Amino acid sequence: MKIKALVLASVLVLGGSAFAQETNRDANGNIQYGAYQTNKFLDNWFVSVGGGIDFVYDNPSGGGVSPALDINLGKWFDPCFGVRAGYEGWKSAVNKLDPNRVSNHQIHADFLWNISNQFWGYKEERLYNCIPYFHASAFVGEQGADIGAGFGLLNNFRLNSKFSIPVDLRGTVLHGEQFGSTGVAGIVSATVGLAYNFGVNNFTRVSTTLAPALAAAAAAEAAKQALQAEKDKADAARAAAEAEAKRLAAENANLKNEVSKGINDNSDLIKSLLSSPMVAYFEIGQAKFSKKEAAHFDYVVKTIMSHGKNVKFTLSGNADSKTGSKRRNQKLSQMRADYVYKLLTEKYGMSEDQFEVKANGGNDIFDTPELNRAVIIEAQ
């Protein structure tokens, strides 16, 4: 009874200090409990070495105090529960029938319960953890072997993520044969040492791992919406370009109809058309006409430009500034202007003196990028 009372008093005194620790709370001030992710088998192990004293009591021989060595190896399965196996050795002088000191060795298995994490939430950086435990022991000594059981209190003081100081109080009840007596014997141990944690030595709450996943899902959804917005914008630009192409085709058709009625180079309409810029379009990254644009250009030259034999023109090459580098666009606009110049002088036989060639590089004349990939022909 004395041993049990001592162990219980130790639990109450040291366990009460856990209330003074800062609790693990969320943003709303609520204590956070599990569930926790299961770590690998090699994670959350610890080993400790300590020294202290044993008070050995044997009825009716009395009691005695002797030094003790305590070595332990343990593992935490979650923040609240773990197991530990250890060895404790000492020499006792309680056997009054033998003046020599009697050697004793204890092998013990402990079932650990971290009440700090159980009742006040798991907190990796908590400075003090109160850990009561139940243990079963086997004793081997010069008087024979014996078994025992009892309770203990492990007081763990954190130094950093790897090291801590365990202060261990343990009470054990066993038969007295170990000490040469037929009465019941008991041992109260008090040791302090140094523990080392190896492997992953913390636990991850499932609820906290869900938040990054939700954030990643939200980011993916936002990226998807952004891509859809870009697609809608590109579709709108394509529709605008197609509408512009249809408008130009309709305008060319009207011009062709007027010319078919016998308009000559002295016509006011021709003079009016020569006073307006004419545009020849290119595909993205190209410096030659597509089949469709080649037909359009052929029509423009034969029905309009060929009537201005004494007119000088400026050929201005352009590129879309939103596509390609500045250097590339400058080169591409020059190639386009040279291409049109070569067609006009070699294919259509117009005089080289009629043209001034310019390269504007990336030049956003129109709001739609497709319309800026062009050579603009203007009468001077």
C-alpha positions as CSV (number, residue, x, y, z in Angstrom):
1,M,0.0,0.0,0.0
2,K,2.9,2.4,0.8
3,I,4.4,1.8,-2.7
4,K,1.0,2.4,-4.4
5,A,0.4,5.5,-2.4
6,L,3.9,6.9,-3.4
7,V,3.3,6.2,-7.1
8,L,-0.2,7.8,-7.0
9,A,1.1,10.9,-5.2
10,S,3.9,11.3,-7.8
11,V,1.3,11.1,-10.6
12,L,-0.9,13.7,-9.1
13,V,2.0,16.2,-8.3
14,L,3.8,15.9,-11.6
15,G,0.7,15.4,-13.7
16,G,-0.8,18.6,-12.4
17,S,2.1,20.6,-13.9
18,A,0.8,19.5,-17.4
19,F,-2.1,21.9,-17.0
20,A,0.5,24.8,-16.9
21,Q,1.8,23.8,-20.4
22,E,0.6,25.7,-23.4
23,T,-2.2,23.6,-25.0
24,N,-2.4,22.8,-28.7
25,R,-5.3,24.8,-30.0
26,D,-6.6,25.8,-33.5
27,A,-7.4,29.3,-34.8
28,N,-10.7,29.2,-32.9
29,G,-9.1,28.3,-29.6
30,N,-10.3,24.7,-29.6
31,I,-8.0,21.9,-28.4
32,Q,-6.9,19.8,-31.4
33,Y,-7.1,16.0,-31.0
34,G,-6.4,13.2,-33.6
35,A,-6.8,11.4,-35.8
36,Y,-3.1,11.1,-36.8
37,Q,-1.3,9.6,-39.8
38,T,0.3,6.2,-39.1
39,N,4.1,6.5,-39.4
40,K,6.5,3.9,-40.6
41,F,7.7,1.1,-38.4
42,L,11.1,2.6,-37.9
43,D,9.7,6.0,-36.9
44,N,9.1,7.3,-33.4
45,W,11.6,5.1,-31.6
46,F,13.6,6.3,-28.6
47,V,16.4,5.0,-26.4
48,S,17.3,6.3,-22.9
49,V,20.1,5.7,-20.4
50,G,19.7,6.9,-16.8
51,G,20.9,6.3,-13.3
52,G,19.5,6.8,-9.8
53,I,18.5,4.9,-6.7
54,D,16.3,2.0,-5.7
55,F,14.6,1.7,-2.4
56,V,14.0,-2.0,-1.7
57,Y,11.6,-3.1,1.0
58,D,11.3,-6.6,2.3
59,N,9.0,-7.7,5.1
60,P,10.2,-8.5,7.7
61,S,13.9,-7.8,6.8
62,G,13.4,-4.1,6.3
63,G,14.6,-1.9,3.5
64,G,17.7,-0.4,1.9
65,V,18.8,2.1,-0.7
66,S,21.2,1.3,-3.5
67,P,22.3,2.8,-6.8
68,A,20.6,1.7,-10.0
69,L,21.3,1.8,-13.8
70,D,18.3,2.0,-16.1
71,I,18.4,1.4,-19.9
72,N,15.3,1.5,-22.1
73,L,14.2,1.1,-25.8
74,G,10.7,2.2,-26.8
75,K,8.4,3.2,-29.6
76,W,5.3,5.5,-29.8
77,F,2.5,4.2,-31.9
78,D,0.6,7.5,-31.8
79,P,0.9,10.6,-29.6
80,C,-0.8,8.9,-26.7
81,F,0.2,5.3,-26.5
82,G,3.5,3.5,-26.7
83,V,5.6,0.6,-25.3
84,R,9.0,0.3,-23.8
85,A,11.4,-2.5,-22.7
86,G,14.2,-2.0,-20.4
87,Y,16.9,-3.3,-18.0
88,E,17.5,-2.1,-14.5
89,G,20.4,-3.4,-12.3
90,W,21.3,-2.8,-8.7
91,K,22.9,-4.3,-5.6
92,S,20.8,-4.6,-2.5
93,A,21.9,-5.1,1.2
94,V,18.4,-5.7,2.6
95,N,19.1,-9.4,3.3
96,K,20.2,-9.2,7.0
97,L,21.1,-12.9,7.0
98,D,23.9,-12.3,4.5
99,P,26.2,-9.3,5.1
100,N,27.3,-9.4,1.5
101,R,25.5,-7.2,-1.0
102,V,23.1,-9.3,-3.2
103,S,23.1,-8.6,-7.0
104,N,19.7,-8.2,-8.7
105,H,18.7,-7.6,-12.3
106,Q,15.3,-6.6,-13.6
107,I,13.9,-6.9,-17.1
108,H,10.7,-4.9,-17.5
109,A,8.1,-4.2,-20.2
110,D,6.2,-0.9,-19.9
111,F,2.9,0.2,-21.5
112,L,3.0,4.0,-21.8
113,W,0.1,6.5,-21.8
114,N,0.9,10.1,-22.5
115,I,-1.9,11.9,-20.7
116,S,-0.6,15.4,-21.7
117,N,-1.4,14.5,-25.3
118,Q,-4.5,12.6,-24.4
119,F,-6.2,15.3,-22.5
120,W,-4.6,18.5,-23.7
121,G,-3.9,17.8,-27.4
122,Y,-0.8,16.7,-29.1
123,K,1.9,19.4,-29.3
124,E,5.3,18.5,-30.7
125,E,7.1,21.3,-28.9
126,R,5.5,20.8,-25.5
127,L,8.3,21.2,-22.9
128,Y,6.9,18.6,-20.5
129,N,4.9,15.4,-21.0
130,C,3.4,13.5,-18.2
131,I,3.4,9.7,-19.0
132,P,2.1,7.2,-16.4
133,Y,2.6,3.5,-17.3
134,F,1.9,0.0,-16.1
135,H,4.8,-2.5,-16.2
136,A,5.5,-6.2,-15.7
137,S,8.9,-7.3,-14.6
138,A,11.1,-10.4,-14.3
139,F,13.9,-10.5,-11.7
140,V,17.0,-12.6,-11.7
141,G,19.4,-12.5,-8.7
142,E,21.6,-14.6,-6.5
143,Q,18.6,-15.8,-4.6
144,G,16.7,-17.0,-7.7
145,A,14.1,-15.6,-10.1
146,D,10.9,-13.8,-9.5
147,I,8.2,-11.8,-11.3
148,G,6.5,-8.5,-10.4
149,A,4.2,-5.8,-11.6
150,G,3.5,-2.2,-10.8
151,F,3.0,1.4,-12.0
152,G,5.3,4.2,-12.9
153,L,5.4,7.8,-13.9
154,L,7.7,9.0,-16.7
155,N,8.3,12.7,-16.7
156,N,9.7,13.7,-20.0
157,F,11.4,17.2,-20.4
158,R,12.0,18.2,-24.0
159,L,15.4,19.6,-25.0
160,N,14.9,19.7,-28.8
161,S,13.5,17.4,-31.5
162,K,16.0,14.7,-30.8
163,F,16.9,14.8,-27.1
164,S,14.9,14.9,-23.9
165,I,15.5,14.3,-20.1
166,P,13.4,11.5,-18.7
167,V,12.8,11.5,-14.9
168,D,11.4,8.1,-14.1
169,L,9.6,7.0,-10.9
170,R,8.5,3.4,-10.7
171,G,7.0,1.2,-8.0
172,T,7.1,-2.6,-8.2
173,V,5.5,-5.3,-6.1
174,L,7.0,-8.9,-6.0
175,H,7.5,-11.9,-3.9
176,G,10.1,-11.9,-1.2
177,E,12.0,-15.0,-2.4
178,Q,14.3,-12.7,-4.4
179,F,15.6,-11.3,-1.1
180,G,15.7,-14.4,1.0
181,S,12.3,-13.8,2.7
182,T,8.9,-15.4,2.5
183,G,7.1,-12.0,2.8
184,V,6.0,-9.6,0.1
185,A,8.8,-7.2,-1.2
186,G,8.6,-4.0,-3.1
187,I,10.9,-1.7,-5.0
188,V,10.6,2.0,-5.6
189,S,13.0,3.4,-8.3
190,A,13.9,7.0,-9.1
191,T,16.2,7.6,-12.1
192,V,17.1,10.5,-14.4
193,G,18.9,10.2,-17.7
194,L,19.0,11.3,-21.3
195,A,16.8,10.0,-24.1
196,Y,17.5,10.1,-27.9
197,N,14.6,10.0,-30.5
198,F,15.4,8.5,-33.9
199,G,13.5,8.2,-37.1
200,V,10.6,10.6,-37.7
201,N,9.8,11.7,-34.2
202,N,6.6,13.6,-34.6
203,F,3.0,12.9,-35.7
204,T,1.0,14.6,-38.4
205,R,-2.7,15.2,-37.8
206,V,-5.0,14.0,-40.6
207,S,-7.0,17.2,-40.5
208,T,-3.9,19.3,-41.1
209,T,-2.8,17.2,-44.0
210,L,-6.3,17.7,-45.6
211,A,-5.9,21.5,-45.7
212,P,-2.9,21.4,-48.2
213,A,-4.8,19.0,-50.4
214,L,-7.9,21.2,-50.4
215,A,-5.7,24.2,-51.2
216,A,-4.0,22.3,-54.1
217,A,-7.5,21.4,-55.4
218,A,-8.6,25.0,-55.2
219,A,-5.4,26.1,-57.0
220,A,-6.0,23.5,-59.7
221,E,-9.6,24.7,-60.1
222,A,-8.4,28.3,-60.3
223,A,-5.8,27.3,-63.0
224,K,-8.5,25.5,-64.9
225,Q,-10.8,28.5,-64.9
226,A,-7.9,30.7,-66.0
227,L,-7.2,28.4,-68.9
228,Q,-10.8,28.5,-69.8
229,A,-10.8,32.3,-69.7
230,E,-7.7,32.3,-72.0
231,K,-9.5,29.9,-74.4
232,D,-12.6,32.1,-74.5
233,K,-10.4,35.1,-75.2
234,A,-8.6,33.3,-78.0
235,D,-11.9,32.1,-79.4
236,A,-13.2,35.7,-79.4
237,A,-10.1,36.9,-81.1
238,R,-10.4,34.2,-83.8
239,A,-14.0,35.1,-84.3
240,A,-13.1,38.7,-84.7
241,A,-10.4,37.8,-87.2
242,E,-12.8,35.7,-89.2
243,A,-15.3,38.5,-89.2
244,E,-12.7,40.9,-90.5
245,A,-11.6,38.4,-93.2
246,K,-15.3,38.1,-94.3
247,R,-15.6,41.9,-94.4
248,L,-12.4,42.2,-96.5
249,A,-13.7,39.4,-98.8
250,A,-17.0,41.2,-99.3
251,E,-15.1,44.5,-100.0
252,N,-12.9,42.7,-102.6
253,A,-16.0,41.2,-104.2
254,N,-17.5,44.7,-104.5
255,L,-14.3,46.0,-106.0
256,K,-14.2,43.2,-108.5
257,N,-17.8,43.9,-109.5
258,E,-17.1,47.5,-110.1
259,V,-14.0,46.8,-112.2
260,S,-16.0,44.3,-114.2
261,K,-18.2,47.2,-115.3
262,G,-15.3,48.8,-117.1
263,I,-13.6,51.1,-114.7
264,N,-10.4,52.4,-116.1
265,D,-7.3,54.0,-114.6
266,N,-8.7,57.5,-114.9
267,S,-11.8,56.5,-112.7
268,D,-12.4,58.5,-109.6
269,L,-13.0,55.2,-107.8
270,I,-9.5,54.0,-108.6
271,K,-8.0,57.2,-107.4
272,S,-10.1,56.9,-104.2
273,L,-8.9,53.3,-103.7
274,L,-5.3,54.2,-104.2
275,S,-5.6,56.8,-101.6
276,S,-6.5,54.2,-99.0
277,P,-4.0,51.7,-97.5
278,M,-4.1,48.2,-98.8
279,V,-3.2,45.2,-96.5
280,A,-1.7,41.8,-97.3
281,Y,-1.9,39.3,-94.5
282,F,0.4,36.4,-93.4
283,E,0.0,33.4,-91.3
284,I,1.7,33.3,-87.9
285,G,5.5,33.0,-88.2
286,Q,5.3,33.0,-92.1
287,A,6.9,35.3,-94.7
288,K,5.0,33.9,-97.7
289,F,1.3,34.1,-98.6
290,S,-1.1,31.3,-98.0
291,K,-3.0,30.2,-101.1
292,K,-6.1,32.2,-100.0
293,E,-4.1,35.4,-99.4
294,A,-2.1,34.9,-102.7
295,A,-5.4,35.0,-104.6
296,H,-6.5,38.0,-102.7
297,F,-3.2,39.8,-103.4
298,D,-3.3,38.9,-107.0
299,Y,-6.7,40.5,-107.2
300,V,-5.6,43.7,-105.4
301,V,-2.6,44.1,-107.7
302,K,-4.4,43.5,-111.0
303,T,-7.5,45.6,-110.2
304,I,-6.0,48.5,-108.2
305,M,-2.3,48.8,-108.1
306,S,-1.7,48.1,-111.8
307,H,-3.7,51.3,-112.5
308,G,-1.3,53.4,-110.6
309,K,1.7,53.1,-112.8
310,N,2.9,56.6,-111.9
311,V,2.2,56.2,-108.2
312,K,4.9,55.6,-105.6
313,F,4.0,53.2,-102.8
314,T,5.4,52.5,-99.3
315,L,5.6,48.8,-98.3
316,S,5.5,48.5,-94.5
317,G,6.2,45.1,-93.0
318,N,4.7,44.3,-89.6
319,A,4.6,41.5,-87.1
320,D,2.5,40.6,-84.0
321,S,4.4,41.9,-81.0
322,K,2.7,39.4,-78.7
323,T,4.2,36.5,-80.5
324,G,8.0,36.0,-80.8
325,S,10.9,38.1,-79.6
326,K,11.6,41.7,-80.7
327,R,14.6,40.6,-82.8
328,R,12.6,37.8,-84.5
329,N,9.7,40.2,-85.2
330,Q,12.0,42.7,-86.8
331,K,13.5,40.1,-89.0
332,L,10.1,38.7,-89.9
333,S,8.6,42.1,-90.8
334,Q,11.6,42.8,-93.1
335,M,11.2,39.4,-94.8
336,R,7.5,40.0,-95.4
337,A,8.1,43.5,-96.9
338,D,10.9,42.1,-99.1
339,Y,8.6,39.2,-100.2
340,V,5.8,41.6,-101.3
341,Y,8.3,43.9,-103.0
342,K,9.8,40.9,-105.0
343,L,6.3,39.8,-106.1
344,L,5.3,43.3,-107.3
345,T,8.5,43.9,-109.3
346,E,9.2,40.4,-110.6
347,K,5.9,38.7,-110.9
348,Y,3.7,41.7,-111.8
349,G,6.4,43.7,-113.5
350,M,6.0,46.9,-111.6
351,S,8.9,49.4,-111.5
352,E,11.4,49.1,-108.7
353,D,11.4,52.9,-108.4
354,Q,7.7,52.9,-107.4
355,F,8.4,51.3,-104.0
356,E,9.9,52.2,-100.6
357,V,10.4,49.2,-98.3
358,K,10.2,49.5,-94.5
359,A,10.2,47.0,-91.6
360,N,8.3,48.0,-88.5
361,G,9.0,44.9,-86.4
362,G,6.4,44.0,-83.8
363,N,3.8,46.7,-84.5
364,D,0.3,46.4,-83.0
365,I,-1.7,48.4,-85.5
366,F,-4.9,46.5,-84.8
367,D,-6.3,45.1,-81.6
368,T,-6.5,41.6,-83.0
369,P,-3.0,39.9,-83.2
370,E,-3.8,38.1,-86.4
371,L,-4.4,41.4,-88.3
372,N,-0.9,42.7,-87.3
373,R,0.9,40.0,-89.3
374,A,0.7,42.0,-92.5
375,V,2.3,44.3,-95.1
376,I,0.6,47.6,-95.5
377,I,0.7,49.2,-98.9
378,E,0.2,52.9,-99.0
379,A,0.3,55.4,-101.9
380,Q,2.7,58.3,-101.2
